[in-house]
Amino acid sequence: MGGLHLELIFDILSRLPVKDLLRFKSVCKSWRQLIADPLFIKAQFNRSINNDSLSFLYTLNHHHLYLCSASNALTESTKIDLTFNGSPLSVVQIIGSCNGFICFDSYSYGIIVLNPSTRELIKLPELPGIWSSTYSIIWGFGFCSNTQLFKVVRIVYFSSKAKTQIMVHTVGIANGWRRVSQPPPVVVHQQKQVLVGGVPHWTAFGVTVVYFDVAREVFEKIPCPRNESGKAKIDSLGELRGCLCVFRRFYLEGHIEIWVMDEHGVEDSWNRKFIIPHSIIVYEGNMGCRPMWFLRNGKILVSNGERVVLYDQSRQSVRALKISGSEMVHIESLFSIKY
């Protein structure tokens, strides 16, 4: 097979969805080797992101996981077959989606990391028990680009003793869970993480963003953008094509602002990108909005807790999608924990 021919095949195949590529691995040996190549896998994944080839991940009654392609969000969803050692898995909580993998807490088997496209599944080691009746848990799931490894972090806040326990596990490495001595600089309140560059982020008191540096295994904080009066109040976090963004509600003015941090960690790089009228996004009095995805055509996918809407800024209009508002965005991939 000539070099030019191979480059052409690489280019064509990298534009296809994961489902088709898994089927095409059986065409011939050279295609199977190409599709399994880490460089090809990364190229195909990046193309999926750039082309907005995304799906919505959600649960029903905290038992089953469903994937719904954004292109079919008005029609149907696909139930993910969840089994471990021949036994069905029930989902307690979706922790996060990262590079095609889903991390979730199951009823009977603890923390599971799964690529629903390739069916690669890893059960994480058991965690130490929590000997307290009053506590709260924050989960994080991220990816270290330096080591090409996934990590899961658990933050436990004990109400009675006013202390924090941090545990970290590197997925696919047989070294169990490790304690992290340094707690977050402020108490994290947001339950669902927002992933930016493989790094999980949360809000704290609505004025600070806290993130877990996956490579260094330390927590850092980012000041939020301030308004004209000097206040730094935010309502939710999001990710705008690789950048951290925040939703800010202004009740009296009747609108929502989306601010984007163009350079991660640099406070002066916050910029206001969008202003959305409340009347367009808010649904039956529910004010809990969060950005989900920013499309190349300038439209925004927004969840308000009840439903997902596609907001068209140029037309000041929305279109409701036929899925609940309790999901997250998932990009399918061929990535593997094994390499």
C-alpha positions in Angstrom: 0.0 0.0 0.0 1.6 3.3 -1.1 2.3 6.1 1.3 -0.2 8.5 -0.4 -2.8 5.8 -0.5 -2.4 5.2 3.3 -2.6 8.9 4.0 -5.8 9.1 2.0 -7.3 6.1 3.9 -6.2 7.7 7.2 -8.0 11.0 6.3 -11.2 9.3 5.1 -11.5 6.8 8.0 -10.7 9.5 10.7 -13.9 11.3 9.6 -16.1 8.3 10.4 -18.0 7.6 13.7 -16.7 5.0 16.1 -19.5 2.6 15.4 -18.5 2.3 11.8 -14.8 2.1 12.5 -15.3 -0.9 14.9 -17.1 -2.7 12.0 -14.4 -1.7 9.4 -11.6 -3.3 11.5 -12.6 -6.6 10.0 -12.1 -5.4 6.4 -8.4 -6.2 6.3 -5.3 -6.4 8.4 -3.9 -3.0 7.4 -7.2 -1.3 8.3 -7.3 -3.1 11.6 -3.8 -1.9 12.4 -4.5 1.6 11.3 -7.7 1.9 13.4 -5.9 0.6 16.4 -3.0 3.1 16.0 -3.0 5.6 18.9 -2.2 8.5 16.5 -5.3 7.6 14.4 -7.5 7.2 17.5 -6.5 10.7 18.7 -7.0 12.2 15.3 -10.5 10.7 15.0 -11.4 11.9 18.5 -10.3 15.4 17.8 -12.2 15.5 14.5 -15.3 14.4 16.4 -14.9 17.3 18.8 -14.3 19.8 16.0 -17.3 18.5 14.0 -19.6 18.6 17.0 -20.1 14.8 16.8 -21.5 14.5 20.3 -23.9 12.5 22.3 -25.9 13.1 25.5 -25.4 10.8 28.4 -28.1 10.4 31.0 -29.8 8.0 33.5 -33.4 7.0 34.0 -34.4 6.3 37.6 -30.7 5.9 38.5 -30.6 2.4 37.1 -29.8 2.5 33.4 -27.5 4.6 31.2 -28.6 6.0 27.9 -26.8 7.6 25.0 -28.5 9.9 22.6 -26.7 11.3 19.5 -27.1 15.0 19.2 -28.1 14.5 15.6 -31.0 12.2 16.8 -31.9 14.2 19.9 -35.4 14.6 18.7 -36.0 10.9 18.1 -34.4 8.1 20.0 -31.8 7.0 22.6 -29.7 3.9 23.0 -29.6 2.0 26.2 -26.0 1.0 27.2 -25.7 -2.6 28.2 -24.1 -2.6 31.6 -22.8 -6.0 33.0 -19.9 -7.0 35.1 -19.0 -10.7 35.4 -22.3 -11.6 33.9 -24.3 -9.5 36.4 -26.2 -6.4 35.5 -25.0 -3.0 36.8 -27.3 -0.3 38.2 -26.1 3.3 38.1 -26.2 5.4 41.3 -24.4 8.5 39.9 -22.6 9.5 36.7 -19.3 11.0 37.8 -18.1 12.2 34.5 -17.3 11.6 30.8 -13.7 12.0 29.6 -12.1 11.0 26.2 -14.9 8.5 25.4 -14.9 6.9 28.9 -17.7 7.1 31.4 -17.0 6.9 35.2 -20.0 6.1 37.4 -20.9 4.7 40.8 -22.8 1.4 40.7 -24.9 -0.1 43.4 -23.1 -3.4 43.8 -19.6 -3.0 42.4 -18.5 0.5 43.4 -16.8 2.8 40.9 -16.8 1.7 37.2 -14.9 3.2 34.3 -16.3 2.2 30.9 -15.9 2.9 27.2 -19.4 2.2 26.0 -18.3 2.1 22.4 -15.5 -0.5 22.7 -17.1 -2.2 25.8 -13.8 -1.9 27.7 -14.7 -1.9 31.4 -12.6 -1.5 34.6 -13.9 -1.9 38.1 -11.9 0.2 40.5 -10.6 -1.2 43.8 -12.8 -0.9 46.9 -12.6 2.4 48.8 -12.1 2.7 52.5 -15.4 2.9 54.4 -16.8 6.1 55.7 -17.5 5.8 59.4 -19.7 8.8 59.9 -23.4 9.5 59.6 -23.1 13.0 58.3 -20.9 13.6 55.3 -21.0 14.7 51.7 -19.1 13.4 48.7 -17.7 15.2 45.6 -16.4 13.1 42.7 -14.0 14.0 39.9 -12.8 12.1 36.8 -10.0 13.4 34.6 -7.2 12.7 32.3 -3.4 13.5 32.5 -2.1 14.3 29.1 1.5 13.9 30.3 1.1 10.3 31.4 -1.9 9.5 29.2 -3.6 8.1 32.3 -7.2 8.6 33.7 -7.6 9.4 37.4 -10.6 9.4 39.8 -10.7 11.7 42.9 -13.1 11.5 45.8 -13.6 14.4 48.2 -15.4 13.6 51.5 -16.5 16.4 53.8 -17.3 15.2 57.3 -19.8 17.6 58.9 -19.4 16.5 62.5 -15.6 16.7 62.6 -15.2 19.6 60.1 -12.5 17.7 58.2 -11.8 16.5 54.7 -10.6 13.2 53.2 -9.2 13.1 49.7 -8.6 9.8 47.8 -7.1 9.4 44.3 -6.9 6.4 42.0 -5.0 6.0 38.7 -7.2 3.9 36.5 -5.5 0.8 35.2 -2.6 0.9 37.7 -2.8 -1.8 40.4 -1.8 0.5 43.3 -5.2 1.0 44.9 -6.4 4.4 46.3 -4.0 7.0 47.6 -4.6 9.7 50.2 -4.0 13.3 49.2 -3.0 15.4 52.2 -3.9 18.8 50.8 -7.7 19.6 50.8 -9.3 22.0 48.4 -8.5 25.6 49.3 -12.3 26.3 49.8 -15.3 23.9 50.3 -16.6 22.6 47.0 -20.4 22.8 46.6 -21.1 21.9 43.0 -21.8 18.2 42.7 -21.3 17.7 39.0 -17.8 18.4 37.6 -17.1 20.4 34.5 -14.2 19.0 32.5 -11.8 21.4 30.8 -8.7 20.0 29.2 -9.1 16.8 31.1 -9.2 18.6 34.4 -12.3 18.5 36.7 -13.6 21.8 37.9 -16.3 22.7 40.5 -17.7 25.9 42.0 -17.3 27.0 45.7 -19.8 29.4 47.3 -20.6 30.8 43.8 -17.6 33.0 43.9 -14.6 30.7 43.2 -13.8 27.9 40.8 -11.8 25.0 42.3 -10.0 22.4 40.1 -8.0 19.3 40.6 -4.6 19.4 38.8 -4.6 15.8 37.6 -0.9 15.7 36.9 0.3 17.2 40.2 -2.7 15.8 42.3 -3.3 19.1 44.0 -6.2 21.5 44.2 -6.1 25.0 42.9 -8.6 27.9 42.7 -9.5 30.5 40.1 -11.2 33.8 40.9 -14.5 34.4 39.1 -15.2 37.4 36.9 -16.4 40.5 38.7 -19.3 42.7 37.7 -19.4 46.5 37.7 -20.0 46.6 41.5 -17.0 44.3 42.2 -19.0 41.2 43.1 -17.9 37.8 41.7 -21.1 35.8 41.8 -21.6 32.8 39.4 -24.3 30.2 39.0 -22.8 27.4 37.0 -19.7 26.3 35.1 -19.3 25.1 31.5 -16.7 24.5 28.8 -16.5 26.5 25.6 -14.4 24.7 23.0 -11.5 24.1 25.4 -12.0 27.1 27.7 -13.6 27.4 31.1 -16.8 29.5 31.1 -19.4 30.6 33.7 -23.1 31.4 33.7 -24.1 34.5 35.6 -27.8 35.4 36.2 -29.0 39.0 36.6 -32.6 38.9 37.8 -33.3 42.6 37.7 -31.8 43.1 34.3 -33.6 40.0 33.1 -30.7 38.2 31.4 -27.9 35.6 31.7 -24.3 36.3 30.9 -21.7 33.7 29.7 -18.1 34.6 30.6 -15.2 32.8 29.1 -11.6 32.5 30.5 -9.5 32.7 27.4 -6.3 31.7 29.2 -6.8 29.1 32.0 -5.9 30.4 35.4 -5.4 34.0 34.3 -8.0 36.2 36.0 -7.6 39.1 33.6 -8.5 36.8 30.7 -12.2 36.6 31.6 -14.4 38.0 28.8 -18.1 38.3 28.5 -19.1 36.4 25.3 -22.9 36.1 25.4 -26.0 37.8 26.9 -29.1 35.7 26.8 -32.6 36.9 27.9 -34.2 35.0 30.8 -37.4 34.7 29.0 -35.8 32.6 26.2 -33.9 30.1 28.4 -35.7 29.8 31.7 -38.4 27.1 31.8 -41.4 27.3 34.1 -39.5 29.3 36.7 -36.5 27.0 36.9 -33.5 29.3 37.0 -30.8 26.6 37.1 -29.1 27.0 33.7 -25.8 25.6 32.6 -24.0 25.6 29.3 -23.4 22.2 27.8 -21.8 22.7 24.4 -20.9 25.5 22.0 -21.4 24.5 18.4 -19.3 25.7 15.5 -22.2 27.5 14.0 -22.5 29.8 17.1 -25.5 28.0 18.6 -25.4 26.9 22.3 -26.8 23.8 24.0 -28.1 24.8 27.4 -29.6 22.7 30.2 -31.9 24.3 32.6 -32.6 21.3 34.8 -35.8 20.4 33.0 -34.8 20.1 29.4 -32.0 20.8 26.9 -32.5 23.6 24.5 -30.6 24.8 21.4 -30.1 28.5 21.7 -29.7 30.5 18.5 -28.2 33.9 19.4 -28.6 35.5 16.0 -32.3 34.7 15.9 -32.9 35.0 19.7 -34.7 31.7 19.6 -34.6 28.2 21.2 -35.5 24.7 20.1 -36.2 22.1 22.8 -34.6 18.7 22.5 -36.4 15.5 23.5 -34.1 14.6 26.4 -34.1 15.5 30.1 -32.0 18.2 31.6 -30.0 16.0 33.9 -27.4 14.6 31.5 -23.9 15.5 30.3 -22.2 15.6 26.9 -20.2 12.5 25.8 -17.8 12.1 22.9 -17.4 8.5 21.6 -13.8 7.3 21.1 -11.6 4.3 20.5 -9.3 5.2 23.4 -8.2 2.3 25.6 -6.9 2.2 29.2 -4.4 -0.4 28.0 -2.4 2.1 25.9 
